[in-house]
Amino acid sequence: MEGTNEELEVKVRTALAKALSVSLDDITPETEFGDLPQWDSMGHMEVMMVLEDKFGVEVNADTIGELASIPAICKYILGK
């Protein structure tokens, strides 16, 4: 299962890099909302749309605020 988690983390980091138009090197496993200038409230909406598209998860008003870090996003996707 550990390998699967690492693979998911890389996929999430890659999706965030794409959504925020930054290098994958800028997204660490610990990156959180606000760590990058691009991950502001507008950037967060772009991240949510990319997550929905790439991972087929539904992000609603209840969960959008919870998905503010790489670990939280991975945990949410694994729970779906």
N, C-alpha and C positions, 0 to 999 in steps of 0.2 A: 504493500500500500504506500510505503514511503516514496518509492519511485514515481507512483502516480501523482502524489502530492507535489513533488518537485516538478514534474511535467506540467501540471496544472498551473503552478506558480509562474513558470516561464511563459505559458500561454497568456496568463492574466497580465504579466508584466509587458509582454509584447502588445497586447490589446490596448493597454494604457498608453504605451509609447505612441502607438498609432493615433489613438483618440486625442492625445495632447500634443501631437506633432513634436515629440522630443526623441532623443536617442534612447535606445534600450538601456544603455549605460547609466542614464539619468534615473532610471526606475530600479530601486533596490527592493529586496524582499520586505523591507521595513517601511517603504514609502507610504506616507499618509496624505490625506487631503490637506492642502496648504503647504506641503513641503516644497512644492514647485510652484513658481508663479503661474504656470499654465493650469495647475489644478486648483482653480478657484471655483466659484459657484457655476459659472458658465462652462468651464472645463469639466466639471462634475457631471453636468447634463450630457455632455458628449461621451464621457466615460460610460455612463449608464446606457446610452443608446448602443454603443459598441458592445458592451457586455450582453445586452439582450440579443443583439444580432449574432455575435460570435458563439455564445454559449447557450442560446435558446432559453434563457431564464427571464422571468417577468420581474421587473423592478417597479414597485408601486410606491405610493407616498409613505407607507409605513416602513419600507426597507431602504429607501434612498439615502436616508441619513445614517443608517447603520453601515453602509458600504463605503466607508471612508478610509480604508487601508487595504493593502495587499492581503494580509492575513484574513481580514473580515470578508473580503470578496471571495477568496478561495474557500473559506468555510461555508459561505452562502451557496456557492456553486456546488460544492460537495454534498450539501444538504438537499439539493434538488434532484 
